[in-house]
Every structure is written in structure tokens, then in C-alpha cells.
Amino acid sequence: MFIILSRTKQFLRKNGYFYKKEYMRPLMTPDNIYIFKFGRRELDNRLIIRYGHKWTGRQMIKEIDLRLHKQKHPRVFRTEAELLEYLQKHLLEHEAKVHPELNDKKDEKVTDAASK
């Protein structure tokens, strides 16, 4: 059972994002890779988590790469707390820049409901 990024998953669900999980085990390295795609309409954001196991069997995150809307150069985090801090500050702003039509539709719904 994966408990990796449980707080991040809760944050995304609370803000209306959908996600899809994939697991990959590369042949040439001892690390495991967990690919996590998320977005509101399209799954165009991606988290790549590289993790391993300690000698006790516990999972140890080595690196988290975040690519918002198919960026070329990822942002790299060491812990889930750093990732959550960044997402809370930048995710909604970045979403508004990339998908301005989503914000226009939300504004229209608010004004229509207020006038009725």
C-alpha cells in the first residue's frame, strides 16, 4: 500500500484536481519510481517521486520532481512538506495563467447566481 504523498493527495482533492498514479521499477537502478499525473481538466501536471527502502523496510523519498503544464526543467524537492508549501503558493496562480478560460467560467457562474 502506497502512503507516499498522502497529504499532497488530500490537498489536490480538496482543490478540485484529479490524479492518476503509475508505478515503475527501472531495471538499471535500485530505486523505485512513482509517477503521479494531476490536473483539473487534463492530466498535464506531473510529479515523479524517486524512492527507495531503508534496511527496516520503510520507504525513503530521495527526490520529488514537479513539472507544471509540461515544463522543460522540473522543480526538485527533498520532502513532501517543501512540495506542499510550493503548491499552496504557486499552483492556483500558475493554473490561472495557463488556463484563463477556467477562471472566466467561474466568474460567470458567480455573477449569474448572484443576479437570480
N, C-alpha and C positions, 0 to 999 in steps of 0.2 A: 504494500500500500504506500503510495507516494504522499508524503506530507510536506514535500518541498513547495515553498511559496504559498502556504495556506493563507497567510494574511494578504498577500497580493491578490489571490483569487477572490477573497471576500471584498476587497476594495473595488475590483473590477465589476463584480456582480452588483454591488451597491450603486455604482455609477452607470449602469446600463450597458456594459460591454459583454460581448460573448467571447468565448475562447474555445480552443481546440488543443489537445495535448498529444504529443508524439514522443516516443522513446526510441533512442538509437544507441546501439553499442558498437563503436568503431572497432575494427579488427586490429589496428596497429598500436593503439594506446590503451592503457588500463582504465582510463576514465570512462564514465558513462555520460551520455548527453541526453538532455531532456529539452525538447523543442515545444514552445508554448506560443501559439499564434492567437492574437486577440484583436478586436475592433468592434465598432458599433454596427456598421453595415457589411463591410468586407473585413476579412481577417488579414489586414495589411500591416499590422504591427507584429514584431516578433521578439521573443526572449529566448536566448539559448543559454541553458544552465549546464555548466560542466561540473560534475561532482564525482566524488569517489567515496570509499568507505574506510573508516578507521579500523584498527585491529579489533575493536569491540563490536563492530558491525554497524555503528551509527553512520548516517550519511553526513558528508562534509562537503559543503559547497565551495568550489575552488574559484569560480568566476561566473558572473552573470553578464551577458551581452544584451543590450537593449537596442533595437532598431525600430524607430518610429517611422511609419509610412515609407518603407523601403529605403532608408538612409544607406549611404555607402559605407560610412565609418560608424561603428557602433559605440555606444557609451558603455563603459565597463564598470561594474560594481563588484565589491567583495562580499557584501552581505545583503540580505533582504531588507533590512532597515534602511540602508542607503538607497536602494531601489525604490522603496515606498515613498521616501522623502522626495525623491526626484519626480516620481509620477504625480504626487499630490500637487506639486508646484507647476509642472510643465505639461502634463497630458492634456488637460482640457484646453489650454491655450493653443497647443500645437494642433489639436483636433479642429479648433475654430479656424485656424489659418489654412489647413489643408482641405477641409470640407465646409466652406462657408454656407452652402445651401442647407445644411442641417440646422444651423443657427437661425436662418431666416424662417424656416418652417416652424421652429419652436416659438419664435416671436409672433408669427401669425396666429398660432393656436392660442396663445395667451391673450392677444388682442381680441380675437373672435369670442372667446369665452367671457371676457370682461364686458363686451358690449351687449351680450344677450341677457 
